[in-house]
């Protein structure tokens, strides 16, 4: 093969966020931009010569072109094998599983997750390490530092690789294997859940379901598993074809963006169960007839009922949640006398706990749940978990949720997102909050007295690494909380996320509307952060 060394210059904005580097497509299309970042990753890794790299993405615009670029750079840098999803497609959880199953050195996943796709929208890339999980902070910092001094990258002169035909081929000593993106993942799901029970429950119509793939990556996975393997009617999976622009929609599985599903689930002809997943297949939204299950409640309910699932029949070693996620799962862990860990936002923080066997289930309020079967959150896994739960408990979703609240109490919870806030304004809001922390404890605001106010700092119990400045927490003596955090998943400005939570033990008050129950805390959150005052906005862009 003919290897070329191409002279380049650094770009100053290649610092990976919570889960990889995400920018507008046009940014990635700049000369050398993608090439620089990929070469910076390879320059920061060691001992991968001759080893295997997994490659795939969610099918968004620029996915196929980016894969061809990466193939050439990976070849020039000495990888021995590339495992690539057919058509360049792999869901993020499937990629994690494939890295683990085939003992690959690592993988590159091309996705901007739940962000919009298309020529004028978003693209992203992240590196996953050998355990199948996102690169830890020490690695992403190394990638960024290398990107600031890079002056050349390696590539080869070669024709593009056929991504659409399955099989293995050799190119000048490099082995390229194009795999079915679904088969390995479907086999894994079959080993976790009770497929015969699910098939019987669906065929008898005890369970009727609707899954919205949002024209994103999970369409082929849902059709194979839910329709072909479990026997659900073909119309049970909607928006099933992955499109480069997600059909012009925002592939974020919440009530605002999965409105087609939401309208059906809150109608008079709703099926038993409804769900949606996002751009790259790692997030999930769970609904039942006339009910939406918050991600925080979903995690807690999974933890409380895990022993009903074949793979978790022996119980859980522990659970973990991201710091902004409600404390509902903490109450389950305390009741079952198992450890519960609070981590920063970002799935990579769960990886060490999973590898060390300290936890079995984990989740985030941002519509992500997962377990030790992979090292990513997993949307379709969560859907199958709930289906298996319904089939075993022989209860509708609403009864499962209300029964859980009856036993553990309800953590009434919501998140307000202020999107694309100008970065200087967003940073000023955080500094304003930070300045109040020393004086907030013991202050009383209406019925709420501040117990603590801090900026979350996480010390990893496995490797001792410390992650600072992970969000501002204000906790009250009655167990309520307000959390403020700047998100690392957007591509324009900054998203200020405000998380509001109040514990309600009284079962007579469990059916309150969240916005009404949290009204006093919502007003207090604005009083503390002044986001409306500072941005001129009248309210959040998204409420979940």
N, C-alpha and C positions, 0 to 999 in steps of 0.2 A: 504494500500500500504506500501511497505517497502522502507523507505527513507534511503539513505546512504550519509554520509559525507566523501568526498574523499580529502585526503591531497594533496596539490599541491604547486607549487612555482611560483613566478611571472615571466613573460616574459617582457623584458624592451622595447618592440617595439609595444605596443598595443595602440598607440596614434591615434585616428581616424583622417582621413584627411578631405577633403572638404565634402565628403559624405560617412562616415563610415570607417571601417577598411578593407583595401585591401592588400592582400599578396598573394604569390604563394600558390597553393594548398598544397604543401608539408609542408609549414609553418603551415597552419591550421591543418594539420594531425599530428603534434607533440602532444605527450601525454599532455592532459589538456589545449592545446592552445585555441581551440574554447570554451571549457568549462569555462576556466578562464574569457574570455571576456564576455560571456553571464552572468555568475554569477556576474561579476563586474557591468554590467548594472542593474541587478535586485537588487544588494546591494545598488545601487545609487538611486533607485526609492522608492517611498513611497505609501502606501495605495492601493496596487494592489491586496490584498488578495481577492479571490473569483471573480475577474474581468476577462475581456475578453482580450486575446492577439491574434492578427492576425499574421499568419505565412505563408510565401511562398517565392519563388525565381524564377530566370529566367531559371532554368533547367540546368545550367552549371554543369560540373563535380563536385562532392562532395555535390551537392544540397540535394539529397535525404538522404544521410548519415547524413549530418549536421542537417536536420530537425528532424530526429529520436533522435539525441543527445539533441536538444533544447526542444523537447517535454518532455523528461524525467526531464530536469533541471527545466523547467517551472512548471511542475507538482509538483516537490519536493519543489518549492518555493511558492506554494500556489495559483497560478492562478486557476480560477474556470472554464474557458472555453477557448478552442483553436479553432479558425476558420482558416482552412488550405485549400489552393487551391488544387484541385484534382491533384494527381501526384506530389504534392509539388510545383505546378506552380502558380505564380501570377505575372503579370507585376507590375512594381513599381507604375504607376498611378492607376491601379486597386486596389492594396493594400491600397493606400491612400484613395480611395473612400470607400472601405469596412470598414476601420477603422472609417470613418466618418458616414457612413450609419448605422452601427450597434453599434455606440457609444462605441467602444472598448476602453480599457485603452491605448492601443498602439499597435505596431506591430514590428516584426523583418522581414526585407527584406534581402534575401540572393542573392547578386549579386555583380559583379565587373563592372556593367554597360557595357560600350563599350569596355572593355578590353577582350583579347582572353581567351578562356576556354579550359580545358583539364587537364590531370594529371600533366603536367609540366607548366601549365599556371596559371591563376589568379582566386581567389575566394574573396568574400567580404561579409560583414554583416553590417547592420546599423539598428539603432532603430528609429522608427517614433513615435512621441508623439500623444496624443489624438486628435489633430486637423488634423491628417493625414500627417503632414509634418515632415521632418527630425528633429532630436533632435537639439535644439539650442546649441551654443558653451558652455554655462555654464553646460549643461548636458554632452556633450561629454568630456569636461575637467574632470568632476566628474568620468565618466567611466574610463578614463585613470588613474587618481590618485588612484582610487580603485584597478585597475589592478596591480599597482606597489607595493601593500602591501598584496594582496590576498594570503591566505594560505590554503583555502579549498573551495570546491564547493559542492552543494547538487544535488543529482540525485535519481532516483528510479530504482529498479530492476523490469523490466517488458519487455514483448515481444514488438517488433516493432509494430507500428500502421499501419494498412492497409491504404495507402494514395490514393488508386486508385478507391475505391467504394464510391459513394456519400452517404451522410446521417450522422446521429448523433448517437453517442454511448457514453456510460458512462464507465469510468474506475476509480473505487474506488472514486466516487464522482466528478471526473473531466469530464466535457462535451467536447467531441471532435466532431466538425462538419466539414465534408469534403464537400466543395462547388464547384460548377462549377466555374472555374476562370473567365469566360467570361460574364456570364449572367447579373450580377449586373452592370458591366461596360457598356455593350451594351445598357442596359436600360437607363443609364445615358446619353449616346451619343444621343439616340433617343429623349431625352428631350431637348437637346441643339440645334440640327441641324434640317433642313427641310428634313427629310427622304423621304417624297413623291416627292419633287422636285428632290432630288438626284436620286431616283429610276427612275423617268421619264427621266432625262437627260442621265442616263446610258443606259436605254432600247432603247432610240431613237438614241443612239450612238453619241449624241452631245458630251458626255464625254466618251473617252476611257482612260483606266488607267492601270498602272503597279505598283504594290507594291512589294518591296523586303523586306521580313521579315528576311533575312540574317541568316536563320536557328536558329532564336532566339525566344524570348517569344511571339512576336506579331503575329506569324503565325496563331495560333488558333483564335486570336481576329480579324485579318484581314479577315480570311475566313468566320467567323460568320457574321461580319458586312458588309464587302464589297461584298461578294459573296452571302451568304444566305439571308441577309436582304435587300441589295440594288440591287442585281441581276447582278452584274458584272460577266463576264465569269470566270470559275474556274482558267483559265490560267493567270488571272490578278494578282494573288498572287503567287510569285515565292519564292523558298527556304523557304517554309511554315512550315516545320516540325522542331520543336525545337530539337536541338542536343546538347549533352553534351560538344562537342568541336566546336560548331557552324560550323560544316562541315570543320574544319581546317582553317576557315577564321577569319578575325578580324571584329567583329560585330560593326563597327563604321560607321555610315551612312554619309560618305563623298565621294567625287568623286574618291578618291584613293582606298577606300576599297569596296565601292558598285559599282565596275567597271562593273559588268554585266548589272546593271540598266543603268549606265552612257552611256555605249556603245549603248544601244538601244535608249535612249532618244536623243542622238546626231546622230542618223542614219536617213536614208531616210524614214524608216517605223516607226518612233516614234509615240506613242500614244499622246493624248492630255496632259496627266498628268502622272508624275512619282514621286514616293516617296519611302523612306526607313526608317526603324527604327532600333534601336540598341539592344544590348543584353537584357536589361530589359524593353525596350519599352517606355522609357521616352524621347528619342531624335528623331529628324526627319530631313530628307533631302527632300527638295522640288525642283522638276524640272518640266519644261514643254518641249514641243518640241523645241529642240535646245537651251535651256536656263537652267542655274542653278541659283536658287534664294538663295542668301546668307542668313544665319539665321538672320542677322541684318536687312536686307531688308524685310525679311518675317515678322518679328515682327512689323516693321513700317507699312507694307501694311495691316496686320491684324488690327492694331489699327485704321488705316485710314478708314477701311471698316467694322468695327465691327457691325455697326447698320444694316447691311444686314443679319446678323445671328440672328435667332429668340431669342436666349437666351440673346443677347446683344442689342436688338432693342431699348432699352431706353438709350443707350449710356454708356460710360465708366466713372467710378468714378476717374480713374487715371491709369497711366501705370508706369512700372518700368523696368529697364534693369540693368544687371551686368555692373560694371565699364568698362571692356574691350570691351563691345559691342558697335558698332558704334552709333553715335549720330542721326541716321536717325529717330528713334522713338521720340527723343526730339523735332524734327521739327514738327512732327504730333501733339504732345501734345501742343506745343506752338500755332499752328494754331487753334486747337480745344479748347484752353483755359482750359486744364485739367492738373493736377499735373503730373510731371514726376520725378521719384526717381532713383538715381544712387546708387547701392548697391555693396558690394563685391560679388565675384563669390561664388556660392553655393545657392541652392534653399531655404535653411532654412532662408536666409535673406529676402526672399519675404513673408514668412509666417506671420509675424506680420502685414505687410502692408495689406495683404489679409484679415486677421482676423479682422483688424480694419476698413475694408471697404474703405481704402484709394486708393486701386488700383483694377482693374478688370483684366487687362492683364499684363503679365510680360514675360521676356525672356532673354536668354543668347546667345552670339555669338557661343557657343559650341553646336549648333544644338538643343537647348532646348527652347520651348515656352509653355506657359500654361495660365490658368485663375483661377478664383475663384471657379471653379467646383471641384477641388481637391487642394491638397497642395504639388504637385509635378509637374515637367514638364511632358508633355504628348504627345508622338509621334503620336499616331493614332488620337487623338483629333485635332492636327494640320493638319493632312492629310484631315480629314473631314471638317475642317474649310475652307481649300483651295478649296476642291471640291464644297462646298456650295457657296463659293465666285464665282467660275467659272460659276456655274449654274445660279446664280442671275445676275451677270454682263454680261453674254453671251459674254465673251471675252476669248481668249486663255491666257495662263500664261504670255507669252512675252508681250502682249499688256497691261496686268494689271501692270506689272513691269515698262514698259516704260512710261505708263501714270502716275504712281506714281512719277517717277523721274521728269517728265515734270512739275508736280505740286509743288514738294517739293525740287527738286534738288537731286543729287546722292552723297551719301557718299561712295566713292570708298574705298574698304576695303579688307584686307587679314590678315591671321594669319600664322606665320612661327613657326613650332614646332621643337625644338631640343630635341629628346627623350633620356632617359636613360643617361643623363649627370651625371658624377660622382658627388656625393653630395658635396664634398669639392670645386670642380670647380664651380658648380652651385652657391653655397653660396658666393664664391669669386666674381663671376660676379655681383651678387646683391650688395655686399659691394662696388664694384668698381663704380656701378651706383649711389649708395647712396652717395658716397663721392663727386660726381659731382653736386648734386642737388643745393647746395647754389650758385654756380657760373654760372649755365646755363641760368637763365632768362636774356633776352635782348641780348643774343648772336645770331648772324646771321650765318646760314649755307646755302649758295646759296640763294634760294628764300624764305627760311624758317627762321623766327625770333622767338625765344623761348619766349612765353608769361608767362608760369609757368612751374615749375618742382617740383614735390613733391612725397611723398609716401602716397598712398590713405589711409585715416583713415575714418571710417564710424561710425556715431552716429545714432543709431536707433531712429527714431522719435516717436516710440510707447513706448518702455520701457527704452530708454535712454542708453542702453548698447553700449559700444564702441569696435570696432574691428580695430586693428591697423595692419600696415605692410601688406596691401592688394594689393600691386602692385605699381610699379613706373610709374608715368604719366609724360609725357613731351608734353605740349600743345603749339601750335604755333599761332601766331597772325591771320593767315588765317583760323583758325578752324581745322587745321590738328592735328593729335596726333600720338605719338608712346607710346605704353604701354609695359612694361616688367613685367612678372609674372612667378613665379614657380608654377607649377600645383601640386595639391594634389591628383590626381586620379591615378597615376602610382604606380607600385610596385617595380620597380628597379631604383635606382638613383633618378634623378629629371628631369622633363621635363621643359625646358625653353620655354615659349610661348612669342612671339613677335607679337604685334598687331599694324597694321599700317593703318592709315585712312587719307583720304584727301577729303574735300568737293568740289564738282564740281557743281556750279549752272548753267553753260552754257549747254543747251540741245544739242548743236552741238558737245559736247565733252563727252556725256554720254556713248557712246559705246566703250570707250577705254578699252583695256585689263588692268586688275587691276595691274599685275606685271609691265607692262610698265609705267602706270600712276604713280605708287608708287616707281619707280626705285630710285629716288633721296633719298626718305625717307628710303628705304631699305638699301642703302649704309650708310646713316647716323646712322641707328640703329646699324649696325655692328661697326661703328666708336665709338659709345658710349659704347657698351657693350662688344665688343671684343670676342664674343662667338666662332667665327671661329678660331681666333688666339689662344684662350685659350684651345679649344678642339681639334684643328687640323682638324676639319671638313671643307668640302668645301661648304656645304649648309644645309638647314633644312631637316629633315626626312619627314615631311609632310607640304604641303602648302594648306591652305583652304581659 
